[in-house]
């Protein structure tokens, strides 16, 4: 195997590598040294486990390794399934030097990472993302958590992984809809802070749609480099890291109101970014043409840019009021001055947000 592309999330003595490349699940020599204890619990789901779990277990020979396979889907990212991870750790006698490996997409990474953050007040966990969305976003940066009926990711913790191992070969088994949902998060990095990257994506739409391995790997590396740098500067989202939520306040509201799993996270973010762009134009912050350019790119990547019909704006606003970025009961959104220039905007008037929610495209 060729040496993987390696980045580092620089957090002092808690720094960790992001390994990107093909064949990494079978390359235990590249990531097993990050596991320090003898107890390992590999958490996966019913879709990913039959494909990749045994390959990971083979690399854990000699350790006291167990597995836990959970149902697949956003609707299962809840406290009941975190408790199943706790029970598995208890059954194996996991001590404070244990490690949880999250093998799957963002749901498994968030859920297993949150369980690791809580078990004995925090044990190691290692991210093995198998979806494009998880590789470019959710596996990096230590955000863990689960959903409540009231809203997405309302219960969680910042808990950094000991490593991120992104085996790009796993994308070959990713369903097309899941792949495209991941592309929304790829586009997000260009939209929020890297106009040149967005231009690069526009130039490589055909290759991205064809799932060209080389182009996908370059996109993953560029997104991870952006996120690693932002996390190193603002680990717990006191400022700049909030920009990574471009489109997410609208998107999370859509996911919650539609029912978890109806819209994939990336699909909701694609719509949410277009709504954030529309709100920016309404507030006189940005030219509407920038929003049109963003929407065109998302559409060429076969992503939705308008919300499903029949949604209640009052219900969506209620979900948005619960967003973690809000302060003092006032909406605080990530908007932009145009492509590559996102910013945090406090005290956004609900009347303007409602006008965007009421517009059906």
Backbone torsions as a table, in degrees:
resi	resn	phi	psi	omega
1	UNK	NA	135.1	174.4
2	UNK	-67.1	154.3	179.5
3	UNK	-61.3	134.0	179.2
4	UNK	-69.1	157.2	170.9
5	UNK	-71.5	127.5	-174.2
6	UNK	-122.8	129.4	173.6
7	UNK	-119.4	165.3	176.3
8	UNK	-129.0	137.0	169.3
9	UNK	-91.5	109.7	-171.4
10	UNK	-85.4	98.9	-179.8
11	UNK	-129.8	43.0	178.8
12	UNK	63.8	-129.6	-178.2
13	UNK	-74.3	-2.6	175.2
14	UNK	-108.2	16.0	177.2
15	UNK	-63.7	152.2	-179.3
16	UNK	-151.2	157.2	-178.2
17	UNK	-89.8	152.4	165.9
18	UNK	-111.6	116.6	179.5
19	UNK	-103.3	127.8	-176.3
20	UNK	-128.7	125.6	176.8
21	UNK	161.9	171.6	178.7
22	UNK	-78.3	151.0	172.4
23	UNK	77.4	10.9	-173.5
24	UNK	-72.1	-27.6	178.3
25	UNK	-61.3	-30.2	-178.9
26	UNK	-93.4	3.8	-176.1
27	UNK	-110.1	64.9	-178.3
28	UNK	-57.1	-27.6	180.0
29	UNK	-62.4	-22.0	-178.5
30	UNK	-82.1	-26.2	-174.2
31	UNK	-130.4	-19.1	-178.1
32	UNK	-61.6	-32.1	176.4
33	UNK	-59.3	-16.3	176.5
34	UNK	-76.0	-11.8	178.5
35	UNK	-94.4	121.1	-170.7
36	UNK	-105.1	-23.1	-178.6
37	UNK	-102.4	-173.7	-177.6
38	UNK	-98.0	-19.3	-179.3
39	UNK	-94.2	127.3	177.7
40	UNK	-134.1	129.8	173.4
41	UNK	-115.0	118.9	177.7
42	UNK	-96.1	115.7	-179.8
43	UNK	-103.4	127.2	179.8
44	UNK	-140.6	-168.6	177.4
45	UNK	-129.3	174.3	-171.5
46	UNK	-68.2	-17.9	177.1
47	UNK	-86.6	-45.5	-174.2
48	UNK	-80.6	-38.3	-173.9
49	UNK	-54.7	-46.8	-179.5
50	UNK	-62.9	-24.0	-177.2
51	UNK	-85.1	-39.0	-165.5
52	UNK	-133.5	-12.1	-172.5
53	UNK	-62.1	-44.7	-176.5
54	UNK	-64.4	-33.3	178.8
55	UNK	-64.3	-39.5	177.2
56	UNK	-68.5	-43.6	-178.9
57	UNK	-60.7	-35.1	178.5
58	UNK	-60.1	-34.4	-179.7
59	UNK	-77.8	-7.9	-178.6
60	UNK	-104.1	15.7	180.0
61	UNK	-55.5	134.7	-179.9
62	UNK	97.0	-14.6	176.5
63	UNK	-100.0	162.7	175.1
64	UNK	-86.7	82.6	-172.9
65	UNK	-106.2	135.2	176.3
66	UNK	-128.0	167.6	-178.9
67	UNK	-126.1	153.8	172.9
68	UNK	-139.7	122.2	179.5
69	UNK	-110.3	121.9	-177.4
70	UNK	-105.9	163.3	174.1
71	UNK	-62.1	155.7	-177.0
72	UNK	-98.1	128.7	173.2
73	UNK	139.3	152.0	-179.5
74	UNK	-60.1	-30.5	-178.4
75	UNK	-66.3	-15.9	179.9
76	UNK	-97.7	3.1	178.9
77	UNK	-84.1	77.9	-174.2
78	UNK	-144.9	175.1	-175.4
79	UNK	-65.5	-30.0	179.2
80	UNK	-61.6	-37.5	-179.6
81	UNK	-82.9	-24.9	168.6
82	UNK	-61.3	-40.6	179.2
83	UNK	-61.6	-33.2	176.8
84	UNK	-65.1	-35.0	175.7
85	UNK	-66.3	-44.1	177.5
86	UNK	-57.1	-44.5	-178.6
87	UNK	-63.6	-39.1	178.1
88	UNK	-65.4	-40.9	178.0
89	UNK	-64.9	-40.3	178.8
90	UNK	-65.3	-42.5	-178.5
91	UNK	-62.2	-31.8	-179.5
92	UNK	-92.1	1.3	178.5
93	UNK	68.8	35.1	-176.1
94	UNK	-64.9	129.0	180.0
95	UNK	-101.6	-172.1	-173.1
96	UNK	-71.2	-11.1	176.1
97	UNK	-99.6	13.9	177.6
98	UNK	-72.4	165.4	178.7
99	UNK	-136.2	135.5	172.9
100	UNK	-102.4	128.8	173.8
101	UNK	-103.9	125.1	178.5
102	UNK	-98.7	106.2	-177.5
103	UNK	-108.7	99.6	-178.1
104	UNK	160.9	-158.6	179.8
105	UNK	-88.6	-160.1	-174.9
106	UNK	-63.5	-33.1	179.3
107	UNK	-62.5	-49.4	179.9
108	UNK	-65.1	-42.3	179.6
109	UNK	-61.4	-46.0	-179.8
110	UNK	-65.0	-45.5	-175.0
111	UNK	-69.9	-50.3	-179.0
112	UNK	-66.1	-36.8	177.3
113	UNK	-64.5	-38.9	177.9
114	UNK	-66.2	-41.2	177.0
115	UNK	-61.2	-41.6	177.9
116	UNK	-64.3	-36.2	178.6
117	UNK	-64.3	-30.1	-175.6
118	UNK	-92.9	-33.1	-174.6
119	UNK	-63.4	119.5	-177.9
120	UNK	50.6	36.2	178.7
121	UNK	64.3	21.9	171.5
122	UNK	126.0	113.1	173.5
123	UNK	-124.5	169.2	-179.8
124	UNK	-64.7	148.2	165.3
125	UNK	-143.5	152.7	-175.3
126	UNK	-123.9	127.4	-178.6
127	UNK	-89.3	126.8	171.8
128	UNK	-122.6	78.6	-176.3
129	UNK	-70.1	138.4	-179.8
130	UNK	-118.9	6.3	174.3
131	UNK	-119.6	156.2	179.4
132	UNK	-62.3	-42.5	-178.8
133	UNK	-59.9	-44.0	179.7
134	UNK	-67.6	-36.9	-179.2
135	UNK	-63.7	-41.7	-174.2
136	UNK	-89.5	-11.9	-172.8
137	UNK	-141.9	-72.2	-164.7
138	UNK	-69.8	-22.9	-178.7
139	UNK	-78.1	-16.1	-175.5
140	UNK	-106.6	131.3	170.7
141	UNK	112.2	-10.0	170.8
142	UNK	81.4	12.4	172.6
143	UNK	-79.6	121.6	177.9
144	UNK	-128.7	157.9	178.3
145	UNK	160.1	178.5	-178.5
146	UNK	-137.6	169.0	-177.0
147	UNK	-94.7	155.2	166.5
148	UNK	-118.0	167.1	174.8
149	UNK	-58.9	-31.4	-177.4
150	UNK	-73.0	-23.1	-177.6
151	UNK	174.6	167.3	-174.5
152	UNK	-85.9	135.9	174.0
153	UNK	57.9	32.7	-179.2
154	UNK	-77.6	-19.7	178.1
155	UNK	-116.2	120.5	-177.7
156	UNK	-174.5	-174.1	-178.8
157	UNK	-153.9	152.9	167.5
158	UNK	-83.3	118.1	-178.9
159	UNK	-149.1	105.1	-173.8
160	UNK	-72.6	141.0	173.8
161	UNK	-71.7	165.4	174.7
162	UNK	-86.9	-15.2	175.1
163	UNK	-171.0	157.1	171.0
164	UNK	-120.9	124.2	-176.7
165	UNK	-118.8	100.6	-175.9
166	UNK	-102.5	94.9	178.0
167	UNK	-83.7	105.7	-174.1
168	UNK	-67.8	-15.7	175.5
169	UNK	-63.0	-27.5	-177.5
170	UNK	-67.4	-18.7	179.0
171	UNK	-68.0	-17.6	-179.8
172	UNK	-64.7	-25.9	-179.6
173	UNK	-100.5	7.1	-178.6
174	UNK	-78.6	125.5	177.5
175	UNK	-58.2	151.3	-174.2
176	UNK	-57.8	-41.1	-178.4
177	UNK	-63.3	-40.6	178.2
178	UNK	-66.2	-39.5	177.9
179	UNK	-60.6	-47.1	-178.5
180	UNK	-66.1	-35.5	175.8
181	UNK	-60.3	-37.2	176.7
182	UNK	-66.2	-33.2	178.8
183	UNK	-62.6	-28.4	177.3
184	UNK	-60.2	-42.3	178.9
185	UNK	-70.3	-29.7	174.4
186	UNK	-63.9	-48.8	179.4
187	UNK	-60.0	-35.7	-179.1
188	UNK	-53.9	-40.6	-177.9
189	UNK	-64.1	-38.0	175.3
190	UNK	-67.8	-41.3	-176.6
191	UNK	-65.6	-37.0	-172.9
192	UNK	-86.5	-27.5	-173.4
193	UNK	-161.0	9.7	-175.8
194	UNK	-148.2	81.7	-177.7
195	UNK	-61.6	-33.4	178.6
196	UNK	-64.4	-37.6	178.9
197	UNK	-66.4	-39.7	178.2
198	UNK	-63.4	-39.0	176.2
199	UNK	-63.1	-40.9	176.8
200	UNK	-60.5	-42.5	178.5
201	UNK	-62.6	-42.4	177.6
202	UNK	-59.5	-38.0	-179.0
203	UNK	-73.1	-18.3	-176.1
204	UNK	-118.5	26.3	179.4
205	UNK	-57.9	-45.1	-177.6
206	UNK	-61.5	-42.1	179.5
207	UNK	-67.3	-38.9	178.1
208	UNK	-65.7	-41.7	177.9
209	UNK	-66.2	-30.1	178.6
210	UNK	-84.4	-1.4	-179.9
211	UNK	58.8	45.4	178.0
212	UNK	-65.5	121.9	-173.2
213	UNK	-58.6	-43.8	-176.3
214	UNK	-65.7	-43.7	-179.4
215	UNK	-67.9	-41.4	179.2
216	UNK	-61.9	-44.4	-179.3
217	UNK	-61.3	-40.8	178.0
218	UNK	-64.2	-40.5	178.9
219	UNK	-65.0	-42.9	178.8
220	UNK	-60.2	-47.2	-178.5
221	UNK	-61.8	-40.8	-179.0
222	UNK	-67.9	-41.6	177.9
223	UNK	-63.5	-45.5	-178.9
224	UNK	-64.3	-37.2	177.9
225	UNK	-63.0	-42.2	177.0
226	UNK	-60.7	-49.8	-175.1
227	UNK	-67.4	-40.8	179.8
228	UNK	-58.8	-41.8	-179.6
229	UNK	-66.4	-41.7	-179.7
230	UNK	-67.1	-43.6	179.9
231	UNK	-62.7	-39.3	178.9
232	UNK	-62.0	-32.9	-179.6
233	UNK	-85.3	-26.4	-173.3
234	UNK	-149.8	73.5	-171.5
235	UNK	-61.0	-43.6	-171.7
236	UNK	-105.6	25.2	171.2
237	UNK	58.9	51.5	173.9
238	UNK	-86.7	-12.7	-178.0
239	UNK	-160.6	-98.9	-169.7
240	UNK	-56.6	-35.0	-175.9
241	UNK	-61.6	-26.4	178.4
242	UNK	-58.8	-24.5	179.4
243	UNK	-61.0	-25.2	178.6
244	UNK	-66.2	-9.6	179.2
245	UNK	-93.5	16.5	176.7
246	UNK	-52.0	123.7	179.9
247	UNK	83.7	-8.7	-171.9
248	UNK	-80.9	-31.3	179.0
249	UNK	-65.1	-46.9	173.2
250	UNK	-62.3	-45.7	-175.5
251	UNK	-63.6	-45.0	179.2
252	UNK	-62.6	-37.9	177.5
253	UNK	-62.3	-41.6	177.8
254	UNK	-63.4	-44.8	179.5
255	UNK	-59.9	-45.0	-177.1
256	UNK	-66.5	-46.2	-176.2
257	UNK	-70.0	-36.3	179.8
258	UNK	-74.7	-20.0	-173.6
259	UNK	100.3	124.3	-174.6
260	UNK	-54.2	127.1	179.2
261	UNK	100.9	-17.0	178.3
262	UNK	-67.9	-50.8	168.6
263	UNK	-102.1	131.6	171.9
264	UNK	-68.6	154.4	-176.1
265	UNK	-55.1	-46.4	-179.0
266	UNK	-64.6	-35.5	176.6
267	UNK	-63.2	-43.3	179.2
268	UNK	-65.7	-37.4	178.6
269	UNK	-67.2	-38.1	177.5
270	UNK	-59.5	-47.6	177.3
271	UNK	-63.1	-44.0	-177.7
272	UNK	-62.6	-37.4	177.4
273	UNK	-64.2	-40.1	178.2
274	UNK	-66.2	-36.2	176.9
275	UNK	-68.7	-39.2	176.8
276	UNK	-63.7	-39.2	177.4
277	UNK	-65.2	-40.2	179.0
278	UNK	-64.9	-40.2	178.2
279	UNK	-66.2	-39.8	177.6
280	UNK	-60.0	-43.0	178.5
281	UNK	-65.4	-40.6	-179.9
282	UNK	-62.4	-35.2	-179.7
283	UNK	-83.7	0.2	179.5
284	UNK	76.9	17.1	-178.8
285	UNK	-84.6	-28.6	-172.2
286	UNK	-146.3	158.4	177.1
287	UNK	-76.1	135.8	178.5
288	UNK	-59.0	-25.2	-179.6
289	UNK	-62.8	-31.4	177.7
290	UNK	-65.9	-40.4	176.7
291	UNK	-64.7	-38.1	177.9
292	UNK	-65.4	-38.1	178.1
293	UNK	-65.7	-42.7	178.0
294	UNK	-61.6	-47.7	-179.3
295	UNK	-60.8	-39.1	179.5
296	UNK	-62.7	-43.9	178.8
297	UNK	-61.5	-45.7	-180.0
298	UNK	-61.8	-40.9	179.4
299	UNK	-65.9	-37.8	178.3
300	UNK	-67.6	-21.9	174.5
301	UNK	-91.9	10.4	174.2
302	UNK	63.5	42.8	176.7
303	UNK	-111.2	150.3	177.8
304	UNK	-72.8	148.4	178.8
305	UNK	-126.2	-3.5	175.8
306	UNK	-128.9	150.1	-176.5
307	UNK	-73.1	160.1	174.3
308	UNK	-59.8	153.1	179.9
309	UNK	-70.9	153.9	170.3
310	UNK	86.4	7.2	-179.8
311	UNK	-80.3	146.2	-178.2
312	UNK	-90.6	120.3	-178.4
313	UNK	-62.5	-35.1	178.2
314	UNK	-62.5	-42.0	179.4
315	UNK	-66.5	-41.0	178.3
316	UNK	-63.5	-42.7	177.7
317	UNK	-62.4	-38.3	178.3
318	UNK	-61.3	-40.9	176.9
319	UNK	-65.9	-39.8	-178.6
320	UNK	-65.8	-30.7	178.2
321	UNK	-66.0	-22.0	179.4
322	UNK	-88.2	1.4	-177.6
323	UNK	-61.7	141.9	-174.1
324	UNK	-68.6	-17.5	-179.7
325	UNK	-80.1	-16.5	-176.1
326	UNK	-67.3	148.9	178.7
327	UNK	-132.7	136.5	174.7
328	UNK	60.2	28.9	178.6
329	UNK	75.4	9.3	-179.8
330	UNK	-111.4	143.3	-179.3
331	UNK	-66.3	134.4	178.7
332	UNK	-130.8	109.8	-169.6
333	UNK	-117.8	159.0	172.3
334	UNK	-96.5	111.1	179.0
335	UNK	-117.7	-167.6	-179.7
336	UNK	-148.2	164.1	172.9
337	UNK	-100.3	12.0	-175.3
338	UNK	127.5	176.2	-174.5
339	UNK	-57.7	127.7	178.9
340	UNK	84.8	6.5	-174.7
341	UNK	-135.5	64.2	177.8
342	UNK	-79.0	154.4	176.0
343	UNK	-153.4	160.3	177.9
344	UNK	-85.3	128.3	-179.2
345	UNK	-121.4	116.7	-177.5
346	UNK	-91.7	157.4	170.9
347	UNK	58.0	48.5	178.8
348	UNK	-76.9	128.5	-179.1
349	UNK	-65.9	131.4	-177.5
350	UNK	-63.7	-27.3	179.5
351	UNK	-61.3	-37.9	178.7
352	UNK	-71.2	-38.4	177.2
353	UNK	-64.5	-43.6	-179.4
354	UNK	-60.8	-38.6	179.0
355	UNK	-60.2	-38.5	177.3
356	UNK	-69.7	-43.2	179.5
357	UNK	-63.3	-34.9	-178.2
358	UNK	-75.4	-20.2	179.8
359	UNK	-79.9	123.4	-173.5
360	UNK	-100.7	12.0	174.7
361	UNK	82.9	NA	NA
